[in-house]
Amino acid sequence: MARRMKVGPKGQIVIPKDIRDKLGIKEFSEVLIVLRGTEVVISRSAPTSVSHTDFFTTTYAKKLKQKVDLKKVLDEEYERNLQMK
């Protein structure tokens, strides 16, 4: 499947919808761009696995007024749930 596309003024290209659909590329998806000789290869980027701890500490750390030991909070919640059973 090949298409001839034009490069826009900011160096952008549009991946045709049928190709995006086939590869599962949606808005805000990450793609991998590789230069191979004189070719540019664009492929869907493999999802990065981020632990829940890393996600919440990086996402909410800026909003917290005091430091929270997330592992301790999760362990306490786990113990509390075990006691309820």
N, C-alpha and C positions, 0 to 999 in steps of 0.2 A: 504494500500500500504506500504510494508516494504522492505527495502534493507539492506544488510549487507555490510558495508563499512569499509575500513581500515583507521586508523589514521596515518597521515604522521609524519615525524620527528619533525615538529614544532607544533604538536597537531592539525593540520588542517584536515578537512574532506571535501570531495566534495559532494555537494548535486546533485543528478542525474538530468540531463537536463529535463526529463519528469516531475519530481516533481517541479523543478524551474519554468517551463512553467505553470504548473497547478496553482501554487501559485502566479505567476506574479513576481517572484524574478529575477531581472536582475543584471548585473554587477554593483557594488557599491551600491546595495540596502542594506538597514539596516534590520537585522533580530533580533529577540528577542530570547535569550537563557535562559531557565528556568530549574533549577534543581528540580525535583519532586521525592523525595526519591532516588531511584537508577536509575532513568531515566533522560535523558537530552531531553528536548522538544525544538525544533527550530521552530519558526513561523515567518511569515512576520510581520515586525514591522509596526504599523499604522503610516502614514505620520504625521509629526509634522507640525502644522500650524504656520507659521512665518509671522508676518505682513510685509508689504512692507517696512515700516519704519525701522523695526529691521533688515531686510535683507540688505538693502542698507547701513545703518549706520555701521553694522558690516563688511560688505564686502568691502566697499570703504573707511572706516574711516582711515585705515592705509595709503592710497594713497593721502589723502587730505592734503594740506599744511596749510589750515586754517579751523577752525570749521565752519560747515554749519548747520543752523537750517532747517532741512529737512521739518518739518511741515510748517514753514513759506514759504518756496519755493513752496511747493505743494499748499498751500492756495492761494498764489499769482498767480500761474498758473491757478488754478480753477477760480479765479476772472477774469483773463484775457480772459479765454475761454468764460465765461458768457457774457462779454462785446462784444465779436465778434458776438454773436448770434443775 
